[in-house]
Amino acid sequence: MGRLEKLRIRQLDDTLDDLKGLTQLSTPDQGWVRTIRQALGMSIRQLAARTGLSKTSVASIESSEAKGTVQLDSLSKLADGLNCRLVYALVPRTSLAQLLSDQATAKATVLVELVSDSMDLEMQGVSDPEKQRQILELADELLSSPGRGFWNV
């Protein structure tokens, strides 16, 4: 992985790190649209008029949001009607850099173990510390140029 790719990942990690607090938020059981609409004292009919949708469509979108099956374009339309902004993000559980490092280590472990098993059968096995050194070395190499099969483990 070149300097520019590393820089891009670091910058993206910094941006995504700012969003980690959002993962602590739990979605209301009724969904955000219904919760905000009701907090504003707005009826379904009034939200429908503000969005140009039918009452049935608004109710259906609210219901699908609560079930987790809402379409983003529909949710965005209702958000606009509530004078809200829909924010959509994928927030990694760790950093992207850590995710890449973990994958490189997992792939390197599988590859080193495959070779090690063959070497053991031929009575040419290496010690566990040597295997660990090989895994770390191979993981660094895989990170420097991931290749197409990087995620195939």
CNS distance restraints for C-alpha pairs under 8 A (distance, minus, plus):
assign (resid   1 and name CA) (resid   5 and name CA) 6.11 0.50 0.50
assign (resid   1 and name CA) (resid   6 and name CA) 6.70 0.50 0.50
assign (resid   1 and name CA) (resid 143 and name CA) 5.97 0.50 0.50
assign (resid   1 and name CA) (resid 144 and name CA) 4.00 0.50 0.50
assign (resid   1 and name CA) (resid 145 and name CA) 4.92 0.50 0.50
assign (resid   1 and name CA) (resid 146 and name CA) 6.90 0.50 0.50
assign (resid   2 and name CA) (resid   6 and name CA) 6.32 0.50 0.50
assign (resid   2 and name CA) (resid 144 and name CA) 6.87 0.50 0.50
assign (resid   2 and name CA) (resid 145 and name CA) 7.98 0.50 0.50
assign (resid   3 and name CA) (resid   7 and name CA) 6.04 0.50 0.50
assign (resid   4 and name CA) (resid   8 and name CA) 6.03 0.50 0.50
assign (resid   5 and name CA) (resid   9 and name CA) 6.16 0.50 0.50
assign (resid   6 and name CA) (resid  10 and name CA) 6.10 0.50 0.50
assign (resid   7 and name CA) (resid  11 and name CA) 6.08 0.50 0.50
assign (resid   8 and name CA) (resid  12 and name CA) 6.06 0.50 0.50
assign (resid   9 and name CA) (resid  13 and name CA) 5.94 0.50 0.50
assign (resid   9 and name CA) (resid  96 and name CA) 6.67 0.50 0.50
assign (resid   9 and name CA) (resid  97 and name CA) 6.63 0.50 0.50
assign (resid  10 and name CA) (resid  14 and name CA) 6.22 0.50 0.50
assign (resid  10 and name CA) (resid  97 and name CA) 7.25 0.50 0.50
assign (resid  11 and name CA) (resid  15 and name CA) 6.32 0.50 0.50
assign (resid  12 and name CA) (resid  16 and name CA) 6.06 0.50 0.50
assign (resid  13 and name CA) (resid  17 and name CA) 5.84 0.50 0.50
assign (resid  13 and name CA) (resid  95 and name CA) 5.91 0.50 0.50
assign (resid  13 and name CA) (resid  96 and name CA) 6.16 0.50 0.50
assign (resid  13 and name CA) (resid  97 and name CA) 7.55 0.50 0.50
assign (resid  14 and name CA) (resid  18 and name CA) 6.74 0.50 0.50
assign (resid  15 and name CA) (resid  19 and name CA) 7.27 0.50 0.50
assign (resid  16 and name CA) (resid  20 and name CA) 6.78 0.50 0.50
assign (resid  16 and name CA) (resid  91 and name CA) 6.12 0.50 0.50
assign (resid  16 and name CA) (resid  92 and name CA) 7.58 0.50 0.50
assign (resid  17 and name CA) (resid  91 and name CA) 7.95 0.50 0.50
assign (resid  17 and name CA) (resid  95 and name CA) 7.83 0.50 0.50
assign (resid  19 and name CA) (resid  23 and name CA) 7.48 0.50 0.50
assign (resid  19 and name CA) (resid  91 and name CA) 6.78 0.50 0.50
assign (resid  20 and name CA) (resid  24 and name CA) 7.63 0.50 0.50
assign (resid  20 and name CA) (resid  91 and name CA) 6.57 0.50 0.50
assign (resid  21 and name CA) (resid  25 and name CA) 7.46 0.50 0.50
assign (resid  23 and name CA) (resid  91 and name CA) 7.58 0.50 0.50
assign (resid  27 and name CA) (resid  31 and name CA) 6.15 0.50 0.50
assign (resid  27 and name CA) (resid  32 and name CA) 6.72 0.50 0.50
assign (resid  28 and name CA) (resid  32 and name CA) 6.20 0.50 0.50
assign (resid  28 and name CA) (resid  35 and name CA) 7.15 0.50 0.50
assign (resid  28 and name CA) (resid  66 and name CA) 7.97 0.50 0.50
assign (resid  29 and name CA) (resid  66 and name CA) 6.20 0.50 0.50
assign (resid  30 and name CA) (resid  34 and name CA) 6.15 0.50 0.50
assign (resid  30 and name CA) (resid  35 and name CA) 6.43 0.50 0.50
assign (resid  30 and name CA) (resid  62 and name CA) 7.68 0.50 0.50
assign (resid  30 and name CA) (resid  63 and name CA) 7.63 0.50 0.50
assign (resid  30 and name CA) (resid  65 and name CA) 7.87 0.50 0.50
assign (resid  30 and name CA) (resid  66 and name CA) 5.10 0.50 0.50
assign (resid  31 and name CA) (resid  35 and name CA) 6.27 0.50 0.50
assign (resid  31 and name CA) (resid  62 and name CA) 6.84 0.50 0.50
assign (resid  31 and name CA) (resid  63 and name CA) 7.93 0.50 0.50
assign (resid  31 and name CA) (resid  65 and name CA) 5.67 0.50 0.50
assign (resid  31 and name CA) (resid  66 and name CA) 4.54 0.50 0.50
assign (resid  32 and name CA) (resid  36 and name CA) 5.93 0.50 0.50
assign (resid  32 and name CA) (resid  65 and name CA) 7.87 0.50 0.50
assign (resid  33 and name CA) (resid  37 and name CA) 5.87 0.50 0.50
assign (resid  33 and name CA) (resid  62 and name CA) 6.28 0.50 0.50
assign (resid  33 and name CA) (resid  65 and name CA) 7.90 0.50 0.50
assign (resid  33 and name CA) (resid  75 and name CA) 7.96 0.50 0.50
assign (resid  33 and name CA) (resid  78 and name CA) 7.08 0.50 0.50
assign (resid  33 and name CA) (resid  79 and name CA) 7.01 0.50 0.50
assign (resid  34 and name CA) (resid  38 and name CA) 5.92 0.50 0.50
assign (resid  34 and name CA) (resid  62 and name CA) 6.14 0.50 0.50
assign (resid  35 and name CA) (resid  39 and name CA) 6.11 0.50 0.50
assign (resid  36 and name CA) (resid  40 and name CA) 6.15 0.50 0.50
assign (resid  36 and name CA) (resid  82 and name CA) 7.75 0.50 0.50
assign (resid  37 and name CA) (resid  41 and name CA) 6.31 0.50 0.50
assign (resid  37 and name CA) (resid  42 and name CA) 5.28 0.50 0.50
assign (resid  37 and name CA) (resid  43 and name CA) 7.14 0.50 0.50
assign (resid  37 and name CA) (resid  44 and name CA) 8.00 0.50 0.50
assign (resid  37 and name CA) (resid  47 and name CA) 7.82 0.50 0.50
assign (resid  37 and name CA) (resid  82 and name CA) 6.94 0.50 0.50
assign (resid  38 and name CA) (resid  42 and name CA) 5.80 0.50 0.50
assign (resid  38 and name CA) (resid  43 and name CA) 7.23 0.50 0.50
assign (resid  42 and name CA) (resid  46 and name CA) 6.14 0.50 0.50
assign (resid  42 and name CA) (resid  47 and name CA) 6.74 0.50 0.50
assign (resid  43 and name CA) (resid  47 and name CA) 6.35 0.50 0.50
assign (resid  44 and name CA) (resid  48 and name CA) 6.00 0.50 0.50
assign (resid  44 and name CA) (resid  55 and name CA) 5.98 0.50 0.50
assign (resid  44 and name CA) (resid  58 and name CA) 6.64 0.50 0.50
assign (resid  44 and name CA) (resid  59 and name CA) 6.96 0.50 0.50
assign (resid  45 and name CA) (resid  49 and name CA) 6.24 0.50 0.50
assign (resid  45 and name CA) (resid  54 and name CA) 7.79 0.50 0.50
assign (resid  45 and name CA) (resid  55 and name CA) 5.45 0.50 0.50
assign (resid  46 and name CA) (resid  50 and name CA) 6.30 0.50 0.50
assign (resid  47 and name CA) (resid  51 and name CA) 6.23 0.50 0.50
assign (resid  47 and name CA) (resid  58 and name CA) 7.47 0.50 0.50
assign (resid  47 and name CA) (resid  78 and name CA) 7.49 0.50 0.50
assign (resid  47 and name CA) (resid  81 and name CA) 6.18 0.50 0.50
assign (resid  47 and name CA) (resid  82 and name CA) 7.29 0.50 0.50
assign (resid  48 and name CA) (resid  52 and name CA) 5.79 0.50 0.50
assign (resid  48 and name CA) (resid  53 and name CA) 4.85 0.50 0.50
assign (resid  48 and name CA) (resid  54 and name CA) 5.48 0.50 0.50
assign (resid  48 and name CA) (resid  55 and name CA) 5.40 0.50 0.50
assign (resid  48 and name CA) (resid  57 and name CA) 7.92 0.50 0.50
assign (resid  48 and name CA) (resid  58 and name CA) 6.12 0.50 0.50
assign (resid  49 and name CA) (resid  53 and name CA) 6.63 0.50 0.50
assign (resid  49 and name CA) (resid  54 and name CA) 7.63 0.50 0.50
assign (resid  50 and name CA) (resid  81 and name CA) 5.37 0.50 0.50
assign (resid  51 and name CA) (resid  77 and name CA) 6.61 0.50 0.50
assign (resid  51 and name CA) (resid  78 and name CA) 6.59 0.50 0.50
assign (resid  51 and name CA) (resid  80 and name CA) 7.56 0.50 0.50
assign (resid  51 and name CA) (resid  81 and name CA) 5.28 0.50 0.50
assign (resid  53 and name CA) (resid  57 and name CA) 6.14 0.50 0.50
assign (resid  53 and name CA) (resid  58 and name CA) 6.66 0.50 0.50
assign (resid  54 and name CA) (resid  58 and name CA) 6.40 0.50 0.50
assign (resid  55 and name CA) (resid  59 and name CA) 6.14 0.50 0.50
assign (resid  56 and name CA) (resid  60 and name CA) 6.00 0.50 0.50
assign (resid  57 and name CA) (resid  61 and name CA) 6.09 0.50 0.50
assign (resid  58 and name CA) (resid  62 and name CA) 6.13 0.50 0.50
assign (resid  58 and name CA) (resid  78 and name CA) 7.59 0.50 0.50
assign (resid  59 and name CA) (resid  63 and name CA) 6.12 0.50 0.50
assign (resid  60 and name CA) (resid  64 and name CA) 6.11 0.50 0.50
assign (resid  61 and name CA) (resid  65 and name CA) 6.06 0.50 0.50
assign (resid  61 and name CA) (resid  70 and name CA) 6.35 0.50 0.50
assign (resid  61 and name CA) (resid  74 and name CA) 6.80 0.50 0.50
assign (resid  61 and name CA) (resid  75 and name CA) 7.07 0.50 0.50
assign (resid  62 and name CA) (resid  66 and name CA) 6.37 0.50 0.50
assign (resid  63 and name CA) (resid  67 and name CA) 6.42 0.50 0.50
assign (resid  64 and name CA) (resid  68 and name CA) 6.07 0.50 0.50
assign (resid  64 and name CA) (resid  69 and name CA) 5.08 0.50 0.50
assign (resid  64 and name CA) (resid  70 and name CA) 4.79 0.50 0.50
assign (resid  65 and name CA) (resid  69 and name CA) 5.89 0.50 0.50
assign (resid  65 and name CA) (resid  70 and name CA) 4.67 0.50 0.50
assign (resid  65 and name CA) (resid  75 and name CA) 7.66 0.50 0.50
assign (resid  70 and name CA) (resid  74 and name CA) 7.12 0.50 0.50
assign (resid  70 and name CA) (resid  75 and name CA) 6.74 0.50 0.50
assign (resid  71 and name CA) (resid  75 and name CA) 6.30 0.50 0.50
assign (resid  72 and name CA) (resid  76 and name CA) 5.96 0.50 0.50
assign (resid  73 and name CA) (resid  77 and name CA) 6.29 0.50 0.50
assign (resid  74 and name CA) (resid  78 and name CA) 6.54 0.50 0.50
assign (resid  75 and name CA) (resid  79 and name CA) 6.10 0.50 0.50
assign (resid  75 and name CA) (resid  86 and name CA) 7.43 0.50 0.50
assign (resid  76 and name CA) (resid  80 and name CA) 6.18 0.50 0.50
assign (resid  76 and name CA) (resid  85 and name CA) 7.35 0.50 0.50
assign (resid  76 and name CA) (resid  86 and name CA) 5.61 0.50 0.50
assign (resid  77 and name CA) (resid  81 and name CA) 6.42 0.50 0.50
assign (resid  78 and name CA) (resid  82 and name CA) 6.33 0.50 0.50
assign (resid  79 and name CA) (resid  83 and name CA) 6.21 0.50 0.50
assign (resid  79 and name CA) (resid  84 and name CA) 4.83 0.50 0.50
assign (resid  79 and name CA) (resid  85 and name CA) 5.83 0.50 0.50
assign (resid  79 and name CA) (resid  86 and name CA) 6.10 0.50 0.50
assign (resid  80 and name CA) (resid  84 and name CA) 5.47 0.50 0.50
assign (resid  80 and name CA) (resid  85 and name CA) 6.49 0.50 0.50
assign (resid  92 and name CA) (resid  96 and name CA) 6.86 0.50 0.50
assign (resid  94 and name CA) (resid  98 and name CA) 6.38 0.50 0.50
assign (resid  94 and name CA) (resid  99 and name CA) 6.71 0.50 0.50
assign (resid  95 and name CA) (resid  99 and name CA) 6.20 0.50 0.50
assign (resid  96 and name CA) (resid 100 and name CA) 6.20 0.50 0.50
assign (resid  97 and name CA) (resid 101 and name CA) 6.19 0.50 0.50
assign (resid  98 and name CA) (resid 102 and name CA) 5.99 0.50 0.50
assign (resid  99 and name CA) (resid 103 and name CA) 6.21 0.50 0.50
assign (resid 100 and name CA) (resid 104 and name CA) 6.13 0.50 0.50
assign (resid 100 and name CA) (resid 143 and name CA) 7.27 0.50 0.50
assign (resid 101 and name CA) (resid 105 and name CA) 6.18 0.50 0.50
assign (resid 101 and name CA) (resid 139 and name CA) 7.47 0.50 0.50
assign (resid 101 and name CA) (resid 143 and name CA) 7.03 0.50 0.50
assign (resid 102 and name CA) (resid 106 and name CA) 6.13 0.50 0.50
assign (resid 103 and name CA) (resid 107 and name CA) 6.08 0.50 0.50
assign (resid 103 and name CA) (resid 150 and name CA) 7.69 0.50 0.50
assign (resid 103 and name CA) (resid 151 and name CA) 7.03 0.50 0.50
assign (resid 104 and name CA) (resid 108 and name CA) 5.96 0.50 0.50
assign (resid 104 and name CA) (resid 139 and name CA) 4.78 0.50 0.50
assign (resid 104 and name CA) (resid 140 and name CA) 7.42 0.50 0.50
assign (resid 104 and name CA) (resid 142 and name CA) 5.91 0.50 0.50
assign (resid 104 and name CA) (resid 143 and name CA) 6.17 0.50 0.50
assign (resid 104 and name CA) (resid 150 and name CA) 7.34 0.50 0.50
assign (resid 105 and name CA) (resid 109 and name CA) 5.97 0.50 0.50
assign (resid 105 and name CA) (resid 135 and name CA) 6.72 0.50 0.50
assign (resid 105 and name CA) (resid 136 and name CA) 6.91 0.50 0.50
assign (resid 105 and name CA) (resid 138 and name CA) 7.95 0.50 0.50
assign (resid 105 and name CA) (resid 139 and name CA) 5.03 0.50 0.50
assign (resid 106 and name CA) (resid 110 and name CA) 6.40 0.50 0.50
assign (resid 106 and name CA) (resid 153 and name CA) 7.27 0.50 0.50
assign (resid 107 and name CA) (resid 111 and name CA) 6.30 0.50 0.50
assign (resid 107 and name CA) (resid 139 and name CA) 7.46 0.50 0.50
assign (resid 107 and name CA) (resid 150 and name CA) 7.37 0.50 0.50
assign (resid 107 and name CA) (resid 152 and name CA) 7.88 0.50 0.50
assign (resid 107 and name CA) (resid 153 and name CA) 5.88 0.50 0.50
assign (resid 108 and name CA) (resid 112 and name CA) 5.99 0.50 0.50
assign (resid 108 and name CA) (resid 135 and name CA) 5.28 0.50 0.50
assign (resid 108 and name CA) (resid 136 and name CA) 7.59 0.50 0.50
assign (resid 108 and name CA) (resid 138 and name CA) 5.61 0.50 0.50
assign (resid 108 and name CA) (resid 139 and name CA) 5.30 0.50 0.50
assign (resid 108 and name CA) (resid 142 and name CA) 7.70 0.50 0.50
assign (resid 109 and name CA) (resid 113 and name CA) 5.96 0.50 0.50
assign (resid 109 and name CA) (resid 135 and name CA) 5.58 0.50 0.50
assign (resid 110 and name CA) (resid 114 and name CA) 6.21 0.50 0.50
assign (resid 110 and name CA) (resid 153 and name CA) 7.89 0.50 0.50
assign (resid 111 and name CA) (resid 115 and name CA) 6.52 0.50 0.50
assign (resid 112 and name CA) (resid 116 and name CA) 5.91 0.50 0.50
assign (resid 112 and name CA) (resid 131 and name CA) 7.02 0.50 0.50
assign (resid 112 and name CA) (resid 134 and name CA) 7.05 0.50 0.50
assign (resid 112 and name CA) (resid 135 and name CA) 6.35 0.50 0.50
assign (resid 113 and name CA) (resid 117 and name CA) 5.96 0.50 0.50
assign (resid 114 and name CA) (resid 118 and name CA) 6.64 0.50 0.50
assign (resid 115 and name CA) (resid 119 and name CA) 6.22 0.50 0.50
assign (resid 116 and name CA) (resid 120 and name CA) 6.00 0.50 0.50
assign (resid 116 and name CA) (resid 125 and name CA) 6.16 0.50 0.50
assign (resid 116 and name CA) (resid 126 and name CA) 7.26 0.50 0.50
assign (resid 116 and name CA) (resid 131 and name CA) 7.94 0.50 0.50
assign (resid 117 and name CA) (resid 121 and name CA) 6.39 0.50 0.50
assign (resid 117 and name CA) (resid 125 and name CA) 7.70 0.50 0.50
assign (resid 118 and name CA) (resid 122 and name CA) 6.58 0.50 0.50
assign (resid 119 and name CA) (resid 123 and name CA) 6.22 0.50 0.50
assign (resid 119 and name CA) (resid 124 and name CA) 4.85 0.50 0.50
assign (resid 119 and name CA) (resid 125 and name CA) 4.93 0.50 0.50
assign (resid 119 and name CA) (resid 126 and name CA) 7.93 0.50 0.50
assign (resid 120 and name CA) (resid 124 and name CA) 5.47 0.50 0.50
assign (resid 120 and name CA) (resid 125 and name CA) 4.33 0.50 0.50
assign (resid 120 and name CA) (resid 126 and name CA) 7.85 0.50 0.50
assign (resid 121 and name CA) (resid 125 and name CA) 7.85 0.50 0.50
assign (resid 126 and name CA) (resid 130 and name CA) 6.17 0.50 0.50
assign (resid 126 and name CA) (resid 131 and name CA) 6.65 0.50 0.50
assign (resid 127 and name CA) (resid 131 and name CA) 6.32 0.50 0.50
assign (resid 128 and name CA) (resid 132 and name CA) 6.22 0.50 0.50
assign (resid 129 and name CA) (resid 133 and name CA) 6.25 0.50 0.50
assign (resid 130 and name CA) (resid 134 and name CA) 6.19 0.50 0.50
assign (resid 131 and name CA) (resid 135 and name CA) 6.12 0.50 0.50
assign (resid 132 and name CA) (resid 136 and name CA) 6.24 0.50 0.50
assign (resid 133 and name CA) (resid 137 and name CA) 6.13 0.50 0.50
assign (resid 134 and name CA) (resid 138 and name CA) 5.98 0.50 0.50
assign (resid 135 and name CA) (resid 139 and name CA) 5.92 0.50 0.50
assign (resid 136 and name CA) (resid 140 and name CA) 6.23 0.50 0.50
assign (resid 137 and name CA) (resid 141 and name CA) 6.38 0.50 0.50
assign (resid 138 and name CA) (resid 142 and name CA) 6.08 0.50 0.50
assign (resid 139 and name CA) (resid 143 and name CA) 6.16 0.50 0.50
assign (resid 140 and name CA) (resid 144 and name CA) 6.27 0.50 0.50
assign (resid 141 and name CA) (resid 145 and name CA) 6.64 0.50 0.50
assign (resid 142 and name CA) (resid 146 and name CA) 4.92 0.50 0.50
assign (resid 142 and name CA) (resid 147 and name CA) 7.73 0.50 0.50
assign (resid 142 and name CA) (resid 150 and name CA) 7.50 0.50 0.50
assign (resid 146 and name CA) (resid 150 and name CA) 5.32 0.50 0.50
